Amino acid sequence: MELLINTFIESRSGGDTRLRRKLCGRLSGVIGIALNLILGGMKLAVGAITGSVAVTADAVNNLSDAVSSAITIAGFTLADRKSDRWHPFGYARIEYMTGIIVSVLIMAIGIQLIVASYGRIVDPSAVEADVAVVALLAAAVAVKLWLWRFNISLSLHIGSASLKATGVDSRNDAITTIGVMASLFVERFAGLHVDGFVGVAIGVFIVYSGLGMVKETAAPLLGQSPDPELVREIRKLILMHEEALGIHDLILHDYGPGHIFASAHIEVDSRADIFLSHAMVDQIEQEAYESLGIVLVGHMDPLDTQNPKEEGLRLLISSAIESVKGAESFHDLRIVPGPDRVNVIFDVVVAHENADEAFAAVKIAAQAALSAHIPKHVVVVSRDLDYAPAKTAEG
């Protein structure tokens, strides 16, 4: 496995991450086509000999995997196209679309298997099997388990959800073939006609697996939360600069593997030299691209660090909203005096769930706290959502 990766990927990519990704997809596809065509042909022969609909359906599943491998090659090749005037963010999302297409094909095969197997349940017939047949199926299980490990290894090598889905599909195929072997044993030694029932069970398993793969590969296209580890790396990169006092409003846009664009508000001292602060933001943007491969746009957000009232107000607001369910944090605190009142302006980050209720509760709690301690101070709050959480919902 490592020999294949080193020979056909590392030795040819020369450290080029884009080329490495394309080579991984191509190697996975070529090996997948070859092995699945061999397995499909073997199982078609076994299905014809034994008369087993489950074996035949498993063979068709392998042949569909060969088609899926061809689609994988095409997907990785097209995803590697450079950006142009029509698609300025590149074509990398084609890899996600490829995963969806493969997943839908898998579901279609599962549904077809359920229909065929139901016919066998209604009209059962004897299934014949011998040692050679079982040996061939056992060899097929070994090959599929190897393909599972191989594709998972490639997916970890380049961080590809599409190749991970391909690996999981190979594992599912191994489980499917084991189920087919079990039905043959039951038929031979117990005399029970379970071939159709096993075929239905396998079909349901394939459809369920396909649904899971659709969910996983479609999630980036639907705007899933970014990887919390990546969010932490971005925050760490920004805050390692002493002049960066904080960060908020971090938003990441995923246009495909290796094509992530981000924006962030970087807090700086309002009394610092604006040219020095701007130079720092430029440096952060360059570091983000060089170390993380992210196109980052930084926005300077000035903080009045010398205002004697700010710390007291910050503590008062923090205490007031900490008990509000769904209130996560606040930022951009500004104190703006007027002729008859003082506006206390800030942005509050609320959870996506029940955001409106949480925002209304924050305004009420913050204003009550100010009215009780500091007369003639009025809360002016803007609502923010956290588009780049640094931890998952599980913590």
PyMOL commands that set and color helices and strands:
alter all, ss='L'
color gray80, all
select helices_A, chain A and resi 2-13+17-50+53-79+94-122+131-158+161-190+195-218+228-239+274-292+310-321+355-373
alter helices_A, ss='H'
color red, helices_A
select strands_A, chain A and resi 246-254+260-269+294-303+327-337+342-350+377-385
alter strands_A, ss='S'
color yellow, strands_A
deselect
rebuild
show_as cartoon
